[in-house]
Amino acid sequence: EVKIAGSIPPLTNSYQTRNGLEKSETEKQYKEIADIVAQYVDILLCETQPEALEASIAAKAASVHGKPVWVAFTLEDDFALDAAANKLAPVLRSGQSLEYALKNLEGINNLEA
C-alpha cells in the first residue's frame, strides 16, 4: 500500500532559527498550511524544523486532522555540550538540544515519528 506524505515546512529557511513572526501569526499560518495539505495526503510531515517551538506549533496544527504526524528537525553539523547532562549531544539549528525539542512534542495527538 502506498502512502503519501505532505510537507509542512518551516515558515522561513530551514537554517534560520527564528521566523520573525508572533506566536499567534505562526499558529495561524501553520493552521492554513495544514488544513490545505491534509486534504490530499495520508501523513503530515513537519519537516526540516530548526526550532522547538515552531516544530511544536506545526505539529499541533497538523494533529487535528486525525492523520499520522511526523516531525523532522534540522540539526547543527556538530554536537554541542548539553549542560544539563554534561555530555555532547545533537542540537537543533536554534542551539536547543534535540532532547528538549522532543519533550516539546509530548502530548500532541497523532504524533508517530
URSUL-V708700 format. One record per residue. N is the residue number from 1. PSI is psi in whole degrees, -180 to 180 (* if undefined). Layout:
n=[N/N]
psi=[PSI/PSI]
//
This chain:
n=[1/2/3/4/5/6/7/8/9/10/11/12/13/14/15/16/17/18/19/20/21/22/23/24/25/26/27/28/29/30/31/32/33/34/35/36/37/38/39/40/41/42/43/44/45/46/47/48/49/50/51/52/53/54/55/56/57/58/59/60/61/62/63/64/65/66/67/68/69/70/71/72/73/74/75/76/77/78/79/80/81/82/83/84/85/86/87/88/89/90/91/92/93/94/95/96/97/98/99/100/101/102/103/104/105/106/107/108/109/110/111/112/113]
psi=[132/135/143/126/133/135/130/96/171/155/-17/-166/139/-17/1/146/-10/135/-7/3/153/156/-43/-38/-38/-45/-44/-46/-40/-35/-45/-45/-49/-41/-38/-52/-39/-25/-22/2/168/-27/138/119/107/100/160/43/127/-6/141/-46/-46/-40/-42/-43/-44/-45/-39/-41/-38/-32/-21/-6/0/17/157/140/130/145/132/135/157/130/158/156/-31/153/160/165/122/104/-37/-39/-9/48/164/139/157/142/150/168/-24/-12/-7/146/151/-38/-44/-45/-41/-38/-33/-15/-9/138/-1/127/146/10/121/-32/*]
//
